[in-house]
């Protein structure tokens, strides 16, 4: 199997098929990030959206019963 076979789409066997283990420090880096004003605004906005969504479902349920009659 040469380069011509690979270009034609012939299957190429991998020499090492054992799973690899990766270690990262991403979680530790994320934990060190400071909590800023932006994060507070996002949490507040999501909370308001959650409350309004619940209100909408409650109102829709009440109105649906009245419209059925």
PDB file of N, CA, C and O in Angstrom:
ATOM      1  N   UNK A   1       0.845  -1.183   0.000  1.00  0.00           N
ATOM      2  CA  UNK A   1       0.000   0.000   0.000  1.00  0.00           C
ATOM      3  C   UNK A   1       0.883   1.237   0.000  1.00  0.00           C
ATOM      4  O   UNK A   1       1.644   1.469   0.939  1.00  0.00           O
ATOM      5  N   UNK A   2       0.781   1.994  -1.016  1.00  0.00           N
ATOM      6  CA  UNK A   2       1.572   3.204  -1.115  1.00  0.00           C
ATOM      7  C   UNK A   2       0.683   4.420  -1.070  1.00  0.00           C
ATOM      8  O   UNK A   2      -0.476   4.348  -0.660  1.00  0.00           O
ATOM      9  N   UNK A   3       1.229   5.524  -1.491  1.00  0.00           N
ATOM     10  CA  UNK A   3       0.455   6.760  -1.506  1.00  0.00           C
ATOM     11  C   UNK A   3      -0.677   6.684  -2.513  1.00  0.00           C
ATOM     12  O   UNK A   3      -1.726   7.296  -2.309  1.00  0.00           O
ATOM     13  N   UNK A   4      -0.485   5.944  -3.596  1.00  0.00           N
ATOM     14  CA  UNK A   4      -1.534   5.827  -4.604  1.00  0.00           C
ATOM     15  C   UNK A   4      -2.759   5.123  -4.036  1.00  0.00           C
ATOM     16  O   UNK A   4      -3.891   5.504  -4.332  1.00  0.00           O
ATOM     17  N   UNK A   5      -2.532   4.086  -3.213  1.00  0.00           N
ATOM     18  CA  UNK A   5      -3.653   3.363  -2.608  1.00  0.00           C
ATOM     19  C   UNK A   5      -4.426   4.259  -1.645  1.00  0.00           C
ATOM     20  O   UNK A   5      -5.655   4.203  -1.597  1.00  0.00           O
ATOM     21  N   UNK A   6      -3.720   5.080  -0.884  1.00  0.00           N
ATOM     22  CA  UNK A   6      -4.384   5.976   0.060  1.00  0.00           C
ATOM     23  C   UNK A   6      -5.203   7.022  -0.675  1.00  0.00           C
ATOM     24  O   UNK A   6      -6.287   7.391  -0.222  1.00  0.00           O
ATOM     25  N   UNK A   7      -4.704   7.498  -1.791  1.00  0.00           N
ATOM     26  CA  UNK A   7      -5.420   8.512  -2.561  1.00  0.00           C
ATOM     27  C   UNK A   7      -6.681   7.935  -3.186  1.00  0.00           C
ATOM     28  O   UNK A   7      -7.654   8.660  -3.395  1.00  0.00           O
ATOM     29  N   UNK A   8      -6.677   6.636  -3.487  1.00  0.00           N
ATOM     30  CA  UNK A   8      -7.835   5.994  -4.114  1.00  0.00           C
ATOM     31  C   UNK A   8      -8.894   5.598  -3.091  1.00  0.00           C
ATOM     32  O   UNK A   8      -9.974   5.145  -3.469  1.00  0.00           O
ATOM     33  N   UNK A   9      -8.607   5.757  -1.835  1.00  0.00           N
ATOM     34  CA  UNK A   9      -9.586   5.427  -0.805  1.00  0.00           C
ATOM     35  C   UNK A   9      -9.421   4.030  -0.252  1.00  0.00           C
ATOM     36  O   UNK A   9     -10.330   3.528   0.409  1.00  0.00           O
ATOM     37  N   UNK A  10      -8.299   3.387  -0.498  1.00  0.00           N
ATOM     38  CA  UNK A  10      -8.066   2.056   0.036  1.00  0.00           C
ATOM     39  C   UNK A  10      -7.906   2.157   1.548  1.00  0.00           C
ATOM     40  O   UNK A  10      -7.318   3.117   2.044  1.00  0.00           O
ATOM     41  N   UNK A  11      -8.423   1.176   2.283  1.00  0.00           N
ATOM     42  CA  UNK A  11      -8.308   1.232   3.741  1.00  0.00           C
ATOM     43  C   UNK A  11      -6.850   1.135   4.182  1.00  0.00           C
ATOM     44  O   UNK A  11      -6.056   0.388   3.611  1.00  0.00           O
ATOM     45  N   UNK A  12      -6.531   1.891   5.188  1.00  0.00           N
ATOM     46  CA  UNK A  12      -5.185   1.891   5.741  1.00  0.00           C
ATOM     47  C   UNK A  12      -5.284   1.406   7.170  1.00  0.00           C
ATOM     48  O   UNK A  12      -6.087   1.916   7.951  1.00  0.00           O
ATOM     49  N   UNK A  13      -4.468   0.417   7.517  1.00  0.00           N
ATOM     50  CA  UNK A  13      -4.510  -0.142   8.860  1.00  0.00           C
ATOM     51  C   UNK A  13      -3.652   0.698   9.797  1.00  0.00           C
ATOM     52  O   UNK A  13      -2.561   1.143   9.439  1.00  0.00           O
ATOM     53  N   UNK A  14      -4.167   0.902  10.994  1.00  0.00           N
ATOM     54  CA  UNK A  14      -3.413   1.641  12.001  1.00  0.00           C
ATOM     55  C   UNK A  14      -2.436   0.698  12.676  1.00  0.00           C
ATOM     56  O   UNK A  14      -2.755  -0.466  12.918  1.00  0.00           O
ATOM     57  N   UNK A  15      -1.267   1.186  12.974  1.00  0.00           N
ATOM     58  CA  UNK A  15      -0.259   0.337  13.595  1.00  0.00           C
ATOM     59  C   UNK A  15      -0.497   0.191  15.098  1.00  0.00           C
ATOM     60  O   UNK A  15      -0.162  -0.841  15.679  1.00  0.00           O
ATOM     61  N   UNK A  16      -1.066   1.206  15.723  1.00  0.00           N
ATOM     62  CA  UNK A  16      -1.306   1.170  17.167  1.00  0.00           C
ATOM     63  C   UNK A  16      -2.784   1.442  17.416  1.00  0.00           C
ATOM     64  O   UNK A  16      -3.254   2.567  17.246  1.00  0.00           O
ATOM     65  N   UNK A  17      -3.512   0.406  17.820  1.00  0.00           N
ATOM     66  CA  UNK A  17      -4.953   0.564  18.035  1.00  0.00           C
ATOM     67  C   UNK A  17      -5.311   0.619  19.513  1.00  0.00           C
ATOM     68  O   UNK A  17      -6.493   0.627  19.857  1.00  0.00           O
ATOM     69  N   UNK A  18      -4.316   0.658  20.394  1.00  0.00           N
ATOM     70  CA  UNK A  18      -4.624   0.702  21.824  1.00  0.00           C
ATOM     71  C   UNK A  18      -5.144   2.088  22.196  1.00  0.00           C
ATOM     72  O   UNK A  18      -4.677   3.093  21.660  1.00  0.00           O
ATOM     73  N   UNK A  19      -6.110   2.145  23.115  1.00  0.00           N
ATOM     74  CA  UNK A  19      -6.650   3.455  23.514  1.00  0.00           C
ATOM     75  C   UNK A  19      -5.594   4.262  24.257  1.00  0.00           C
ATOM     76  O   UNK A  19      -4.782   3.722  25.009  1.00  0.00           O
ATOM     77  N   UNK A  20      -5.628   5.551  24.028  1.00  0.00           N
ATOM     78  CA  UNK A  20      -4.675   6.442  24.688  1.00  0.00           C
ATOM     79  C   UNK A  20      -5.372   7.186  25.816  1.00  0.00           C
ATOM     80  O   UNK A  20      -6.575   7.440  25.761  1.00  0.00           O
ATOM     81  N   UNK A  21      -4.618   7.521  26.814  1.00  0.00           N
ATOM     82  CA  UNK A  21      -5.163   8.257  27.947  1.00  0.00           C
ATOM     83  C   UNK A  21      -4.556   9.656  27.948  1.00  0.00           C
ATOM     84  O   UNK A  21      -3.336   9.818  27.910  1.00  0.00           O
ATOM     85  N   UNK A  22      -5.427  10.663  27.993  1.00  0.00           N
ATOM     86  CA  UNK A  22      -4.975  12.042  27.987  1.00  0.00           C
ATOM     87  C   UNK A  22      -5.258  12.658  29.346  1.00  0.00           C
ATOM     88  O   UNK A  22      -6.342  12.486  29.902  1.00  0.00           O
ATOM     89  N   UNK A  23      -4.303  13.359  29.862  1.00  0.00           N
ATOM     90  CA  UNK A  23      -4.545  14.102  31.099  1.00  0.00           C
ATOM     91  C   UNK A  23      -4.412  15.589  30.787  1.00  0.00           C
ATOM     92  O   UNK A  23      -3.466  16.023  30.130  1.00  0.00           O
ATOM     93  N   UNK A  24      -5.377  16.352  31.272  1.00  0.00           N
ATOM     94  CA  UNK A  24      -5.370  17.789  31.017  1.00  0.00           C
ATOM     95  C   UNK A  24      -5.536  18.536  32.332  1.00  0.00           C
ATOM     96  O   UNK A  24      -5.929  17.966  33.350  1.00  0.00           O
ATOM     97  N   UNK A  25      -5.233  19.804  32.282  1.00  0.00           N
ATOM     98  CA  UNK A  25      -5.448  20.642  33.453  1.00  0.00           C
ATOM     99  C   UNK A  25      -6.571  21.646  33.198  1.00  0.00           C
ATOM    100  O   UNK A  25      -6.643  22.680  33.862  1.00  0.00           O
ATOM    101  N   UNK A  26      -7.443  21.345  32.240  1.00  0.00           N
ATOM    102  CA  UNK A  26      -8.533  22.263  31.894  1.00  0.00           C
ATOM    103  C   UNK A  26      -9.492  22.477  33.070  1.00  0.00           C
ATOM    104  O   UNK A  26      -9.818  23.627  33.365  1.00  0.00           O
ATOM    105  N   UNK A  27      -9.959  21.428  33.753  1.00  0.00           N
ATOM    106  CA  UNK A  27     -10.856  21.678  34.894  1.00  0.00           C
ATOM    107  C   UNK A  27     -10.219  22.566  35.966  1.00  0.00           C
ATOM    108  O   UNK A  27     -10.885  23.428  36.539  1.00  0.00           O
ATOM    109  N   UNK A  28      -8.950  22.355  36.230  1.00  0.00           N
ATOM    110  CA  UNK A  28      -8.276  23.181  37.235  1.00  0.00           C
ATOM    111  C   UNK A  28      -8.178  24.630  36.764  1.00  0.00           C
ATOM    112  O   UNK A  28      -8.333  25.558  37.558  1.00  0.00           O
ATOM    113  N   UNK A  29      -7.922  24.819  35.482  1.00  0.00           N
ATOM    114  CA  UNK A  29      -7.836  26.187  34.947  1.00  0.00           C
ATOM    115  C   UNK A  29      -9.194  26.873  35.003  1.00  0.00           C
ATOM    116  O   UNK A  29      -9.274  28.064  35.304  1.00  0.00           O
ATOM    117  N   UNK A  30     -10.266  26.128  34.715  1.00  0.00           N
ATOM    118  CA  UNK A  30     -11.608  26.714  34.782  1.00  0.00           C
ATOM    119  C   UNK A  30     -11.968  27.100  36.211  1.00  0.00           C
ATOM    120  O   UNK A  30     -12.626  28.117  36.432  1.00  0.00           O
ATOM    121  N   UNK A  31     -11.542  26.298  37.180  1.00  0.00           N
ATOM    122  CA  UNK A  31     -11.827  26.606  38.582  1.00  0.00           C
ATOM    123  C   UNK A  31     -11.123  27.877  39.037  1.00  0.00           C
ATOM    124  O   UNK A  31     -11.606  28.557  39.942  1.00  0.00           O
ATOM    125  N   UNK A  32      -9.998  28.206  38.428  1.00  0.00           N
ATOM    126  CA  UNK A  32      -9.246  29.400  38.826  1.00  0.00           C
ATOM    127  C   UNK A  32      -9.772  30.678  38.193  1.00  0.00           C
ATOM    128  O   UNK A  32      -9.346  31.768  38.574  1.00  0.00           O
ATOM    129  N   UNK A  33     -10.692  30.571  37.231  1.00  0.00           N
ATOM    130  CA  UNK A  33     -11.218  31.771  36.590  1.00  0.00           C
ATOM    131  C   UNK A  33     -12.055  32.572  37.584  1.00  0.00           C
ATOM    132  O   UNK A  33     -12.813  31.994  38.364  1.00  0.00           O
ATOM    133  N   UNK A  34     -11.925  33.880  37.562  1.00  0.00           N
ATOM    134  CA  UNK A  34     -12.702  34.699  38.500  1.00  0.00           C
ATOM    135  C   UNK A  34     -14.166  34.809  38.074  1.00  0.00           C
ATOM    136  O   UNK A  34     -14.485  34.778  36.885  1.00  0.00           O
ATOM    137  N   UNK A  35     -15.045  34.938  39.066  1.00  0.00           N
ATOM    138  CA  UNK A  35     -16.473  35.133  38.811  1.00  0.00           C
ATOM    139  C   UNK A  35     -16.679  36.617  38.573  1.00  0.00           C
ATOM    140  O   UNK A  35     -16.388  37.433  39.448  1.00  0.00           O
ATOM    141  N   UNK A  36     -17.176  36.974  37.400  1.00  0.00           N
ATOM    142  CA  UNK A  36     -17.305  38.381  37.050  1.00  0.00           C
ATOM    143  C   UNK A  36     -18.745  38.840  36.956  1.00  0.00           C
ATOM    144  O   UNK A  36     -19.679  38.076  37.198  1.00  0.00           O
ATOM    145  N   UNK A  37     -18.903  40.092  36.602  1.00  0.00           N
ATOM    146  CA  UNK A  37     -20.229  40.694  36.456  1.00  0.00           C
ATOM    147  C   UNK A  37     -21.012  39.999  35.347  1.00  0.00           C
ATOM    148  O   UNK A  37     -22.223  39.808  35.462  1.00  0.00           O
ATOM    149  N   UNK A  38     -20.324  39.625  34.280  1.00  0.00           N
ATOM    150  CA  UNK A  38     -20.970  38.936  33.167  1.00  0.00           C
ATOM    151  C   UNK A  38     -21.634  37.644  33.632  1.00  0.00           C
ATOM    152  O   UNK A  38     -22.764  37.352  33.241  1.00  0.00           O
ATOM    153  N   UNK A  39     -20.941  36.872  34.459  1.00  0.00           N
ATOM    154  CA  UNK A  39     -21.487  35.608  34.941  1.00  0.00           C
ATOM    155  C   UNK A  39     -22.732  35.837  35.790  1.00  0.00           C
ATOM    156  O   UNK A  39     -23.704  35.088  35.694  1.00  0.00           O
ATOM    157  N   UNK A  40     -22.698  36.874  36.620  1.00  0.00           N
ATOM    158  CA  UNK A  40     -23.861  37.206  37.441  1.00  0.00           C
ATOM    159  C   UNK A  40     -25.046  37.592  36.566  1.00  0.00           C
ATOM    160  O   UNK A  40     -26.174  37.170  36.823  1.00  0.00           O
ATOM    161  N   UNK A  41     -24.795  38.389  35.536  1.00  0.00           N
ATOM    162  CA  UNK A  41     -25.879  38.791  34.631  1.00  0.00           C
ATOM    163  C   UNK A  41     -26.472  37.593  33.894  1.00  0.00           C
ATOM    164  O   UNK A  41     -27.686  37.526  33.700  1.00  0.00           O
ATOM    165  N   UNK A  42     -25.636  36.656  33.487  1.00  0.00           N
ATOM    166  CA  UNK A  42     -26.133  35.462  32.797  1.00  0.00           C
ATOM    167  C   UNK A  42     -27.013  34.638  33.730  1.00  0.00           C
ATOM    168  O   UNK A  42     -28.078  34.171  33.325  1.00  0.00           O
ATOM    169  N   UNK A  43     -26.582  34.458  34.969  1.00  0.00           N
ATOM    170  CA  UNK A  43     -27.373  33.676  35.928  1.00  0.00           C
ATOM    171  C   UNK A  43     -28.700  34.365  36.216  1.00  0.00           C
ATOM    172  O   UNK A  43     -29.734  33.701  36.286  1.00  0.00           O
ATOM    173  N   UNK A  44     -28.691  35.677  36.383  1.00  0.00           N
ATOM    174  CA  UNK A  44     -29.931  36.424  36.627  1.00  0.00           C
ATOM    175  C   UNK A  44     -30.850  36.331  35.414  1.00  0.00           C
ATOM    176  O   UNK A  44     -32.052  36.111  35.566  1.00  0.00           O
ATOM    177  N   UNK A  45     -30.304  36.495  34.220  1.00  0.00           N
ATOM    178  CA  UNK A  45     -31.118  36.416  33.004  1.00  0.00           C
ATOM    179  C   UNK A  45     -31.737  35.032  32.846  1.00  0.00           C
ATOM    180  O   UNK A  45     -32.902  34.918  32.466  1.00  0.00           O
ATOM    181  N   UNK A  46     -30.982  33.993  33.128  1.00  0.00           N
ATOM    182  CA  UNK A  46     -31.530  32.638  33.037  1.00  0.00           C
ATOM    183  C   UNK A  46     -32.613  32.409  34.088  1.00  0.00           C
ATOM    184  O   UNK A  46     -33.609  31.740  33.811  1.00  0.00           O
ATOM    185  N   UNK A  47     -32.433  32.952  35.283  1.00  0.00           N
ATOM    186  CA  UNK A  47     -33.452  32.827  36.323  1.00  0.00           C
ATOM    187  C   UNK A  47     -34.739  33.529  35.941  1.00  0.00           C
ATOM    188  O   UNK A  47     -35.826  32.983  36.130  1.00  0.00           O
ATOM    189  N   UNK A  48     -34.628  34.736  35.405  1.00  0.00           N
ATOM    190  CA  UNK A  48     -35.823  35.472  34.965  1.00  0.00           C
ATOM    191  C   UNK A  48     -36.523  34.725  33.839  1.00  0.00           C
ATOM    192  O   UNK A  48     -37.750  34.633  33.817  1.00  0.00           O
ATOM    193  N   UNK A  49     -35.744  34.191  32.907  1.00  0.00           N
ATOM    194  CA  UNK A  49     -36.327  33.426  31.798  1.00  0.00           C
ATOM    195  C   UNK A  49     -37.051  32.194  32.312  1.00  0.00           C
ATOM    196  O   UNK A  49     -38.125  31.855  31.816  1.00  0.00           O
ATOM    197  N   UNK A  50     -36.481  31.525  33.295  1.00  0.00           N
ATOM    198  CA  UNK A  50     -37.097  30.331  33.862  1.00  0.00           C
ATOM    199  C   UNK A  50     -38.425  30.685  34.532  1.00  0.00           C
ATOM    200  O   UNK A  50     -39.412  29.967  34.374  1.00  0.00           O
ATOM    201  N   UNK A  51     -38.450  31.779  35.273  1.00  0.00           N
ATOM    202  CA  UNK A  51     -39.681  32.222  35.941  1.00  0.00           C
ATOM    203  C   UNK A  51     -40.746  32.592  34.918  1.00  0.00           C
ATOM    204  O   UNK A  51     -41.903  32.195  35.055  1.00  0.00           O
ATOM    205  N   UNK A  52     -40.364  33.350  33.895  1.00  0.00           N
ATOM    206  CA  UNK A  52     -41.338  33.756  32.874  1.00  0.00           C
ATOM    207  C   UNK A  52     -41.856  32.564  32.077  1.00  0.00           C
ATOM    208  O   UNK A  52     -43.019  32.549  31.675  1.00  0.00           O
ATOM    209  N   UNK A  53     -41.016  31.578  31.848  1.00  0.00           N
ATOM    210  CA  UNK A  53     -41.460  30.377  31.142  1.00  0.00           C
ATOM    211  C   UNK A  53     -42.493  29.626  31.975  1.00  0.00           C
ATOM    212  O   UNK A  53     -43.490  29.143  31.439  1.00  0.00           O
ATOM    213  N   UNK A  54     -42.262  29.526  33.269  1.00  0.00           N
ATOM    214  CA  UNK A  54     -43.242  28.881  34.141  1.00  0.00           C
ATOM    215  C   UNK A  54     -44.551  29.643  34.182  1.00  0.00           C
ATOM    216  O   UNK A  54     -45.623  29.038  34.197  1.00  0.00           O
ATOM    217  N   UNK A  55     -44.473  30.966  34.201  1.00  0.00           N
ATOM    218  CA  UNK A  55     -45.677  31.797  34.184  1.00  0.00           C
ATOM    219  C   UNK A  55     -46.445  31.597  32.882  1.00  0.00           C
ATOM    220  O   UNK A  55     -47.673  31.502  32.884  1.00  0.00           O
ATOM    221  N   UNK A  56     -45.716  31.533  31.774  1.00  0.00           N
ATOM    222  CA  UNK A  56     -46.362  31.338  30.474  1.00  0.00           C
ATOM    223  C   UNK A  56     -47.103  30.005  30.418  1.00  0.00           C
ATOM    224  O   UNK A  56     -48.226  29.941  29.917  1.00  0.00           O
ATOM    225  N   UNK A  57     -46.490  28.954  30.923  1.00  0.00           N
ATOM    226  CA  UNK A  57     -47.133  27.637  30.919  1.00  0.00           C
ATOM    227  C   UNK A  57     -48.374  27.654  31.800  1.00  0.00           C
ATOM    228  O   UNK A  57     -49.397  27.076  31.435  1.00  0.00           O
ATOM    229  N   UNK A  58     -48.298  28.308  32.951  1.00  0.00           N
ATOM    230  CA  UNK A  58     -49.450  28.399  33.848  1.00  0.00           C
ATOM    231  C   UNK A  58     -50.594  29.171  33.200  1.00  0.00           C
ATOM    232  O   UNK A  58     -51.747  28.744  33.259  1.00  0.00           O
ATOM    233  N   UNK A  59     -50.277  30.298  32.587  1.00  0.00           N
ATOM    234  CA  UNK A  59     -51.317  31.092  31.920  1.00  0.00           C
ATOM    235  C   UNK A  59     -51.916  30.345  30.733  1.00  0.00           C
ATOM    236  O   UNK A  59     -53.129  30.386  30.523  1.00  0.00           O
ATOM    237  N   UNK A  60     -51.087  29.672  29.966  1.00  0.00           N
ATOM    238  CA  UNK A  60     -51.591  28.927  28.810  1.00  0.00           C
ATOM    239  C   UNK A  60     -52.521  27.806  29.257  1.00  0.00           C
ATOM    240  O   UNK A  60     -53.527  27.532  28.603  1.00  0.00           O
ATOM    241  N   UNK A  61     -52.188  27.160  30.366  1.00  0.00           N
ATOM    242  CA  UNK A  61     -53.058  26.104  30.883  1.00  0.00           C
ATOM    243  C   UNK A  61     -54.391  26.643  31.354  1.00  0.00           C
ATOM    244  O   UNK A  61     -55.425  26.010  31.142  1.00  0.00           O
ATOM    245  N   UNK A  62     -54.384  27.798  31.987  1.00  0.00           N
ATOM    246  CA  UNK A  62     -55.629  28.408  32.458  1.00  0.00           C
ATOM    247  C   UNK A  62     -56.491  28.884  31.297  1.00  0.00           C
ATOM    248  O   UNK A  62     -57.703  28.669  31.295  1.00  0.00           O
ATOM    249  N   UNK A  63     -55.885  29.518  30.325  1.00  0.00           N
ATOM    250  CA  UNK A  63     -56.630  30.041  29.173  1.00  0.00           C
ATOM    251  C   UNK A  63     -57.150  28.900  28.304  1.00  0.00           C
ATOM    252  O   UNK A  63     -58.242  29.002  27.745  1.00  0.00           O
ATOM    253  N   UNK A  64     -56.389  27.824  28.184  1.00  0.00           N
ATOM    254  CA  UNK A  64     -56.830  26.693  27.362  1.00  0.00           C
ATOM    255  C   UNK A  64     -58.119  26.095  27.915  1.00  0.00           C
ATOM    256  O   UNK A  64     -58.997  25.696  27.150  1.00  0.00           O
ATOM    257  N   UNK A  65     -58.235  26.031  29.232  1.00  0.00           N
ATOM    258  CA  UNK A  65     -59.463  25.519  29.832  1.00  0.00           C
ATOM    259  C   UNK A  65     -60.647  26.426  29.558  1.00  0.00           C
ATOM    260  O   UNK A  65     -61.752  25.942  29.311  1.00  0.00           O
ATOM    261  N   UNK A  66     -60.436  27.730  29.597  1.00  0.00           N
ATOM    262  CA  UNK A  66     -61.516  28.682  29.336  1.00  0.00           C
ATOM    263  C   UNK A  66     -61.903  28.685  27.858  1.00  0.00           C
ATOM    264  O   UNK A  66     -63.080  28.838  27.530  1.00  0.00           O
ATOM    265  N   UNK A  67     -60.942  28.519  26.977  1.00  0.00           N
ATOM    266  CA  UNK A  67     -61.236  28.516  25.541  1.00  0.00           C
ATOM    267  C   UNK A  67     -61.940  27.241  25.097  1.00  0.00           C
ATOM    268  O   UNK A  67     -62.620  27.228  24.071  1.00  0.00           O
ATOM    269  N   UNK A  68     -61.779  26.180  25.861  1.00  0.00           N
ATOM    270  CA  UNK A  68     -62.392  24.901  25.512  1.00  0.00           C
ATOM    271  C   UNK A  68     -63.915  24.977  25.635  1.00  0.00           C
ATOM    272  O   UNK A  68     -64.627  24.280  24.913  1.00  0.00           O
ATOM    273  N   UNK A  69     -64.411  25.802  26.525  1.00  0.00           N
ATOM    274  CA  UNK A  69     -65.854  25.900  26.780  1.00  0.00           C
ATOM    275  C   UNK A  69     -66.599  26.611  25.722  1.00  0.00           C
ATOM    276  O   UNK A  69     -67.817  26.759  25.818  1.00  0.00           O
TER     277      UNK A  69
END
